[in-house]
Amino acid sequence: MFGGMLRGLRIRAMLTQEELAALSGVSERQIREIESGRVPVPRAGTVRMLADALDLSPEDRAAFQLAAQPGAPQPETPRPKAGQPDTGQPDAGQREAALSAAARPFTEQPEASRPDSAQPETGEPGAGRREAGRPPVPEQLPSDVDGFTGRAEALRVLDAATSAVVAVSGPAGVGKTSLAVHWSHRAAPRFPDGRLYVDLRGFSRHDAMEPAEVIRGFLDALGVPLDRVPSGLTALVALYRSHSAGRALLVVLDNARDAEQVLPLLPAGPAARTIVTSRRRLTGLVAETGATALTLDVPDLPEAVELLGRRLAPAAEGGDAVAAIAAACGRLPLALALVGARAQLTGFPPEAIATELRNPRGRIAALEIDAVFSWSYDALSRDAARLFRLLGLVAGADIALAAAAALAGRALPEVRRTLAELTDASMVVEHAPGRYRMHDLLHAYAAERVRAEESEAGRQAALTRLLDHYTHTAYHAELVLNPVRAPIPMALGTPVDGSEPKPVLDLTAAVEWLKTEYSVLLAALRQAEEEGMHRHAWQLSWALDTFLNDERRWHDEGAAWAVALRAATAMTDRPAAAHAHRFLSAVHGRLDRFEEAHAHMREALRLSLAAGDRAGEAENRFVLSYVYWLQGDGERALDQAGRSLALFTEIDDPYWAGKAALAVGWYLSELGSLQEALPYHLQALELQQRAGDRPNELVTLDTLGVLHQRLGDPMSAIPHFRRGLRLTATTDNPALRAQLLGHLGDASEAVGDPETAREHWREAYEILRGLGHPHAADLRRKLQA
């Protein structure tokens, strides 16, 4: 059996499945399915990539490739009837779609249901393609600093450095980020393969970024398709280094916590350069990598005078008043920026500002800048001061305009004007269009002000508006992302006044919003738990699940459901706790942690049985079937799905019985019992029609058509695909329509109608191309054939 041979060679090479996935480019899940025997005959390209990654000898390679031939001894696999095209096993998209619909309880969305992070297909079929092997050139640097001045010696050190890593250290507010960004823009031509940037949040109020999260973002920027991104850190690092090797990349790792956070993020190859900034000296990083160490202190007085003078009237440059202001600000660039912004807004001459700073409240040392903060804060309008202090409640790294409006409970135009005032005063920075962040020191000051000036009721109301905004928007995005998912057990109420959830109108907008707000939503989830807002914590965990799974962020998915479990426990809500245990079981199964998966499932079953919750027990068995399938035990998976179907039928729940019937049919078909699977698909269809479950009915029609094709009867498949297409007119799911069109094209070709096949493929291609979906490439190849 080829799967057993692959497993033996992998173990001999001392590689985990994650590591082999990273080295070969074959997804970890595909490797797991091959080794378990669920994919007995992989494609030739897959075999070749695995052989290359395993570095096989010529003899072993020949035996490896021979074992993968269809003629080699294999588990019995149904073949098409004579005279019909050989469809063999379903392709990756069909397998994933069916598994999504039938066996993955919380992500029942077909694979073609959402855009992926891979580069979109462009151009017409037959037109010129992007040159093979040419990866995208990422450009992630923030905008350069306006009016950057001074730091001549530091810039000279950066220019002259020959080491692969430069570590820039210094106190908060001293200008490390400004220096690194300015030099990076200046040096960009030296790095034609791209510039990567990330704020590691090592000393912020948020949790520091984990290396795995950073690498996923870098791989996305480097054009690595999502299905090639593994889940474990070791495999992620291997894949990242293989994609950065030999490339002239500049990587800026801003605000690092320590060497342990940085080391996995260093690119490979002599042409790459990494700039690291931190409040610590990072001695371990210097020792480990031979990095050039650059310590940044506050500028000397002439440099500080020049910096401040650029923000004041030109005539003031070098004057005694400017020098007095610079000295009073401790020459700290952050404080100089605030004072300069105040002067520009008010038009006060330097002499007046210097006089104001001469009083005892204005005399500050290098890092004791509360006086300058309070001075700038006191000069704000009433609305701007209120919004500034409310921003001290925010747990995320930044905030979007719509979320800021929810926090303040004000209309968008009003908040946009207020944020413009805060930006002009250098109290916040609009680091991307419509997104705002504060320096950590300013956020700490805002947090002090909100505790001192807002009542507990006022703070609670603002947080409720913000969390309602995030939770309701994420919930509606989830419904767009996964319309076949079962309803949320803990229903959301009406959002509070002023929270104004952002409307998510289509699939592309849902994915874009979730990707943009990803880290902010996780921070909000943790904040909800910390503030005792347990209902928000549970609901937000539920709403993020499909996105986290689709993005293969299974560790974050598990962390979110752990929060939900604690929230349900705090609320003494046993059904919600059982639900969280079910989700945790599925997540641990995806991570190959089957002992933990079964432990969570036992607890979910215990809670359901103790409460006499037959529906809960049935859903537990439905999920348990999925865990067994991930474990490679198809027979037990089939048994649990059958028991789930019996329970849902007994309690007369047509919605869930339809899902369970489809699961039974799918497991049977994957185990080779195609004819036996057919009546379960038909039963699922009847139950879904009875329940009015239109989204799952669409999936079943598509899966049923694919099943007929696998039985060698494409003529019987066509009516199911056509019926599904008629139903898509009543739903907003263009990607599922594209999937049905693609399969209808395949069936049309199989019955000898190539012109109709091309029409369906072209329409499907145009839909997926518009969504930026990677499956557009498969249809493009069919059209070009």
N, C-alpha and C positions, 0 to 999 in steps of 0.2 A: 504494500500500500504506500502510495507516494507520500501521504501525510506523515506516516511513521518514519519514513526515510528522512524527510525534512527535519523532523523533531530530533532524530538521532544525530544528524550532521550539525544542527544548531547547538545541541548540548556539547558535542565534541569540540565545537569552536568556542565554547564557554560564553555563549551569547544568550541574553534573554530575548523574548519575543519583541519587546520594545526596542532593544538595541539592534536586532536584525531588521526591524522596520525602518529605523533611522538610517542604517547603512545601505539598505536595498532600495528604498523608495516604495516598497510594498506596504500597505497599511497594516498596522498591528492586528486589526480585526480580521483582515483577509488571511494573514499568517495563522491566526488562531483557527479560522474555519478550515484551512487546508490541513492543518495538523490534526484536527478532530475528525476529518473525513467528510465534512459537509460539502467541501469542494474537492471531489476526488480527482478531477482533471483540470488543473489550472491552465490558463492561457500560456502560450509559448513565451510571450514577453515577460510574464511574471516569473516563469521558470528561469529565464536567462538572468533577470535581475537578482533573484535569490542565489543563483550559482555564483554570480560575480561577487556578491556580498560575502558569501561563505568561503571565497577564495579556494575553490575546489581544485584538486589535481586533475589532469586530463582524464585519468581513468574514472575518478569519482564523478566528474562532470558528465562524462558519457553515460554512466549508469543512472545518474540523476535525471538527465534528459530523457533517457529511455523509459524510466519508470513513470514519467509524466505523459507518455504517449497514450492516446486512446486505446490502442491495441494491447497495452500492458494489462496484466491481471488487476482488476479493480472491483469494488463493490458494484453489484448490479445496478445499472442506471437505465431507466426507460429511454428508448430511442424513438424517433419519429417513425411513422408508417412509411412503407416503401413508396417512393415517388414524391414524398414531401420533403421540403428543406429540413436540414438537420439543425434544429434550434438547440439541442443538447440541454445543458443546465441553463437556467436563466442568467442573463448578464448581471453585472454588479448592480445596475440601477434597478432591474426587476426584483432581484433578491432583496435589496434594501427596502424597496417600496412595499413588498409583501410583508417583510418582517415588521416594518413600521406600522402597517395596518393591522396585523394580526397578533404579533407576539411581543411588540414593545409597548407596554401598557401606557407609558406616559409620553411617548413621542410618535403617536400613530399617524404622523404626517409622511406622505411619500417622499422619497429622496429628492424628487424634482420639485418639491414644494417651496423651496426658498432659495434666494441667491446665495452663493458661496463666496468665500473670500478669495477664491482664485481669480486670476485675471480674466475679464470677460472676452468672449469671442467678438471680433469686429470684422466688418467687411462682408461682402457678398460671397456666396458659394462660388468657388472657382476663381475668386480674386486672389491677389498676392497675399501670402501669409506673413506673419512676423517671422523674422529670420530665426531658424531653429537654434536653440541653445543660447539666445540672447535674453538674459533675465532683465526684469525692470530695474530702473535706477531710482532707488528711494530718495526722497528729499523731505526729511522730517525736522529739520532745524527750525526753531522758532525764529521770528523776525529779528533782524539785527537791532542793536540798541541805538536809538536816535541820539546823536550828539555824543557818542562815546569819545572819551578823551583820556589822556594819560596812560598809565600802565605800560610805558615804553619798555621797561626792563622785563616785565612779565611776558609781554608779547615777543621780545627777543628770545627769551628762554624757550617759549613754545615753538618759535620758528627754527631754532637751532637744535631742538631735541631730536635724537636719532633712535631712541628707544620706542618700542611698540606702544608703551603706555606712559601717559603723563598724569600724575596725581596732583591736583590743585587743592590745597587745604587752606582754611582760614575761618574766622568767626562769622556768625550769622550777619547778613546785611552788608558784608564787606565787598560784594561785587564779583563773587566767583562765577556765578552763572553768566553775568554780563560779559565777563572776560572770555569764558569758554565759547559762548555763542558768537561774539564778535570775531575772535580768532578763527573759528570754524568757517564763518562766511568768507573771511579773507583768504583762507587756505583751501576753499572748496575746489578750485581747479586742480589741486594736487590729488584729489580723490574722485576721479571720474565715474567710479562704480557706485557712488551714492553716499548719502549722509544719513545716519541713524541717530535718533535722539530719544532719550527717555528721562523723565523725572522719577527717580527711585524712591522719593518721599522718605528718605532715611531718618529725618528728624522732624517730620511734619506731625500734625495732629492725627493723621490717618495711619493705618497700618502700612508699614513699608512694603513696597512691591516685591513679590516673590520672583526669583529668577525665572521660574517656569512661565509665569505670566508675561514677563518681558520678552523672553525668547519667542513665544507664540506671536507676539506683535511684530518682532523683527522678521520672523519667517514669512509672515503675511506680506510685509513690505518688500521682501526679497522675491515674492512671487511663488512661494511654495504652496501648492494646493492643500486645502484643509484636510482632505482624506489621507495626505501623506504625513500629517503632523501627529506624532505619538503623544502619549499622555504622561509618561514618566520623565523626570528631569534628566536622567542619564542619557536617554535616547534623544531628548530634545537638544541637549548640548551637542551630542554627536552630529545631529542633522544640521544644526546651526553652524557648526565649525566646518562641516563639509561644504556648505553653501557659501561660506565667507572665504574659504581658502582660495588664494590666488587672486582675490579681488581687491582693488584699491578702494577700501571703504574707510570712512571716518565715522567713529562711533562715539557719541557724547553721553556719558553716564553721569547725570547730574544728581547732586544731593544724595550721595551714597552713604549708607549706614556703616558698613565695615567691609573688609576684604572678602568675607564669605559671600556677601551679596554680589560682589563685583566679579569674582573669578569665573563663574560659569558664563558670564556675558561677554568675555573677551573673544573677539573674532580670531580666526586662524590665518596664518600666512604672513609673510614679511611686508606685504604692501599695505596692510591695514594699520590704522592708528586709532588709539582709544584715549579720550580725554575724560578723566574722572574728577568730579568735584565733591568735596566733603568737608564737614566741620572738623573732622578728625584727620590726623596725619596719615592714616592708613599705612602704618609701618609694615604690617604684614604683607600688604599688596606690593610695596616697594621691594621687600625682601624676596617675595615669591617670583616676581616678574622682572625685576631689574628696572622698575619704572623710574622715570625722572620725577623727582619730588619738587614741587613749587609751592612755597608757603606765601599766601597773600595776606598782607596786613593792611590796615587802613592807609590811604595814600598820605604822603607827606603834605605839609601845609600848602606849598605852591601848587601841587597837583589838585588838592581839594579846592583851592581857590579857583583854579581853571575850570574844574568840573562844575562848581556852583555858578561861576561867572557865565558859563554858556546858557544857564537857565534863567539868568537875570538880564537886565539891560546891558548891552555891550559896553556902555560907558562905565559900568560898575566893575569890570574885570580888573582884578589886581588892587582894588581899593581897600582901604583899611576896614570899611564896614563889611565887605565880603569876607575878608580874612577873619574878622571877629565872629561872623556867622559860622564860618567853617570850623573855627576852633570850638565854638559853643556846641556844635553838633558832633564833637569828638571826631571830626573828619570821616564819619561813617557814611558811605555812599547812599544807603537807604535813607538816612536822616536828611542828607543834603538834597535828595530828590524830593522829599516831602516839603522841605522849606522852599525849594525852588518852585514847586508847583503852587504853593501858597502865594508866593510873590507874583507869579504870572497871573493868577486868578484875581488877586486884589489890586494889583498895580502899586502896592506899597514899595517905596524906595528901599534900597539895602540899609540905609541909615536907620529907618524906622523899625525894620525887622531886627537889626542888631540891638537897638534899644530895648525892644520887647524881650529879647533873649538874655539881656543882662540881669534881669531880676532873678532871684534865687531859684524860682521854679524852672527857669529856662537853662540853668547851668547843668550840664550833663556830662557824664564820662562817656568813653567810647562805646560801651554797650548799654548804658542806662539811658535809653532814648524815649522813655515814657512821656517825658515833658514835650518833646517834639510831636509825639503821637497825639497827645492831648491838645496841643496847640492846633494841629491840623484838624482834629475832630471837632474842637470848639468852633472852628470857622465854617463848618458844614451847615447847610440849611437843615431845618428840622426833619424833613423827610429823608434827606441823605444820611443824617446822623442815625436815624432810626433803622434804615436799611443796613448801614454799616454794622451796627451792633447786632442786628438779627443775623447777619452773616456769621457771627461768632458761634451760632448754633449749628452751622452746617458741618457735617462730618466728611463729606466728599472732598476730593482734591480740588474740584472746581464746581461751578454751578452755571447752568444755562439760564438765559433770560426768562424763559417760561417758568422755570423752577424758582427763580428769584422773585417773580411776581406772585407765585403761590406762597412763598415764605412771607412776603410782605402783606399779602392779601389786598393787592392793588392791581389796577389794570396794566396791561403790557406797555402802552405808550408812556404812562406815568413812570413806570419802573425803568424803562429804557432811558428816559431823561435823567432819572435819579442816578442810575449807574454811570451815565456820561459825566455827571458831576463828580462822582467818586473816582472815576478814571482820570479826569482832569486834575484832581487833587492828589493823584498817585496813591490813593488808598486801595484801589483795586487795579488789576491789569486785565484788559480784554485780550487774552493770549490767542484766541481764535474767534472768528466771527460769531458773536452771540454767546460766548463762553467767557466767564470771569473767574479769576482766582486772586488770592491775597498772599502776601508774604507771610511766612509762619509767625513772625514777630507781630505783625499787624493783626493776624487772626487771634493770637493770644490776647492782644489788647482789646479786640472786639468782644471776645468771650468775657473779659473782665467787665466791660461796659454793659453787656446785656444782663449779666448777673446783678449789677449794681442798679440798673435803671429800668429794667422790665420786671413786672411782677411774675410770680410763678405761673399764674393763669395765663398771662400774656405769652410767656415762653412756650407753655404747653400748646396754646392755640396755634402759634406759628409753626411748631414742629408737626402738629397734626395736619395743618394745611400742606406742608412740604411732603410728608409721608403719604398723605392721600393723593397728592399729585403724582408721586412716583408709583405708588401701588396701583392706582386706577389706570394710569397710562401703560404700565407694564402688563397689566391684566388684559387690556384691549389689544395690545401688541401680541400677546400670547394667543388670543382668539384668532387673530389674523394668521399667525405663524402656524398654528396647529388647530384648524377648525374641527378636526375629528376627535379632539380630546374630550374626555368626560367632564361634565360641569364641575366647577370648584366646589368642594364640600362645604367650605366655610364662606358662604356667599358675601360679596362686598355690599355694603350699604351705599346710600347716596353720598357722594363726596361732599365734604364740608364746604360752606361758602368760601369762595376765594381761592380754592385749591386749583380750579381750572385745569383738569387733566388734559394733556396734549392729545388732540385727535390723531389717531393712527389710521390712515385711510386705506393703505394697501401694503402688500408684502414687502416691497422695497423700503418703504418708509418705516415699517416695523423693525426690520433688520438693522437699518441705519441708526434708528434711535437707540436700540438695545446695544449696538456696538459702541456708539458714542458714549452712552451713559453707563456702560458695563461696570467700571470700577466704582462709580458714584452709587450705583444701585446696591452693590455689595456693602459699601460703607453705610448706606441708609438701612440696610437689613440689620447690620450689627448694632447700629444706633437704636433702632426700634427695640431690639432686645435689651440693650443697656438701660433704656428709658422706661422699661416695663410696658411698652406698647406692643403686647404679645400678639394681638390680632393682626396688626400690620405686619409683624415679622412672619407669621405663618402664611398670610396671603401673598406677601411679596416673594417668599420662597417658592410657593406654588407657581406664581406667575413667571418666574425666571427659569423654570426647569427645562422647557423645550429648548430655549436658546442655549443654555449651558450645555445641554447634551449635544445639540447640533454642532456647537463649537468645540466639542470634545473637551470641555473644561470640567471633567468629571470630579476632580478634587474639589473645585469650587461648588459644584452641584451637591456633593456630599456635605460640604461645610454649611451650605444653605439649608439643607434638610436637617442637619444637626441642630441648627438654630430653631427651625420649625418644631422639632421634637421637644426641645426645651420649652418653647413657647406653649405648645399644647399641654405639656406637663404642668406648667405654671397655671394654666387656665383650667386644669383638671378636666380636659376635654379628651375622653378616651378615644372616640372615633378619629379625632384629628391626630392623636398620638399614633394610632394604628396606621393611619394613612402615611405619616412621616416614616414609620418603620418600613412600610412597603417600598416607599421611594428609596430609602437608604439601602434596602436589600438590592434593588435594581442597580443602584449606583455601584455598590461594592461588587456586584456581578460583572459590570462593565470593566471594573478595574482588576478582575481576576482574583478578588478577595472573597472566595466562596464561603470560607468559614464564617466571616463576618456577615455575608449576605444571608446565610441560613439562620444565623443567630437573630438578625433583625426580623426575618420572616417568622421565626418561632414566636417572637414577642408580639408581632402583629396578629398572628393567629390566636395567641393566648388572650389578647385584649378583645378580639372579636368574639371568641367563644364565651368568654366571661360575661360579655354584655348581651349574649344571645343574638348577635348581629349576623344574620345569615348572609346578607348582602356583603358585609365586610369580609366574612370568611370566603365567599366566592371570589371576591376581588383579590384576596390574598393568594388564592390558588392560581388565579390568572397570572399574577406577577411571578409566582413561584415557577410556573411553566417557563417563563422567560429566563429566569435564573438557571434552571436546568439546561435550557437550550444553550445559553452562553457557556455552560460548563461542558458542553459536548454530549449531553445525555438526552438524545431526542426522544427515547421511549418514555422517560419520566416526564419530559416536557409535555408530550402528548397526553399522558395519563392525567396530569394536573389540569391541563386545559379542558379535558373531558369532564373532570369532576367539577370544574368551574361552570361549564355549560349546564350540567345537570342541576346545580344549585340555583343558577339564575333562571333556569326554566321552571324549577319548583316554586320560586317566589314570584314568577311571572314578571320578570324585568326584561322586556324585549330589547331595550337598548344594550344592556350588558350581555345578554344572551347572544345577540347578533355579533358582538365583538368576540365572544368566546367561541362561537361556531366558526367564525372565520379563522381564529387561531388554530382550532382543531384541523380544519381543512388545510391550512398552510403547513402545519407540522407534518401531516400525512403526505402532502405533495413533496416536501423536502426529504422525507424518509423514503421516497420512491413509490408510494402508493397513490399514484395520480388518479386512477379511476375511483378509488375509495374516497378521495378528497372532494370529488365533484359534488356529491349531495350536501356536504357541509357548507360549501360555498353558496349553494342554492338556498339552504336553510338560513344562512346569514343574511342573504339578500331579502328573503321574506320577512325576517325579524326586523331588519333595518327599515324596510318600508312601513311596517306596522308601527314602529317607534317614531317614524318621521325623521330618522337619522340620515339626512341627505348627504352630509360629508362622508360618512362611512359607507353609505350605499355606493357612492362614486368609486371609492377605493375598492370595494368588493367587485364591482363591475369590471374594473381594470384588471384585478387579480384573476377573476374568472376567465376573462379573455386570454390572459397569459397562460392559464392552466390549459385551456383548449389548444393553444398553440403547442404547448409542451406535449400534449397528447397526439400531436400530429394532425390536428383538425382545425386549420386556420379559418375555414369557412364558417364554423360555429363560433369562432372567436369574434368575428366582425360585428355581429349584432350587439354584443355586449359593449364593445368599444363605442359603437354609434349611439347606443342608449346612454352611455356615460357622457358622451359629448353633448347630447341634448340636455342632460341635467346640469352640465356646467354653466348653461345660460342663466341658471337661477342662483349661481354662487359666484363669489368673487375669489376665484382661485385659478389664475391664468397658468400657473406652472403645472397643476394637475391636468388642465385641458391640454397642455403641451405634451404631457406624458401619454395621455390617451391618444392624441394624434400620432405620436411617434409609434406607439404599438399598433394602431390601425394601419399606419403605413407599412409596418413589417408584415402584417397579415395580408394586406393587399398585394404586396410583392410575392408573398408565398402562394397566392392563388393565381398568379400570372397576370397581374394588372400593375405593371411598373409605373405607368403614367399617374394613376391615382395615388400610388405609394409616394411618388415624388411630391405631389400636391400636399399630401398630409405632412410629409417630412418638412417641406419648406415652411408651412404654416407653424409647425412646432418649433422649427429653428428660429423663426422671427420672434416668437414669444420668448424663448429662452435667451436669445441674444439680447433682447430688450431688458431682460432681468439681470443680465450679466452672469447667467448660470453656466457652470462648466460643462454641463451635458450638451450645450449647444455644439460643442466640438464634435461629439459623436454623430449628430445629425448632419453637420457640415461634411464629415467624411462620407456619409451615405450619399449625399447629394453630389459630391464630386466624383463618386465611383463611376 
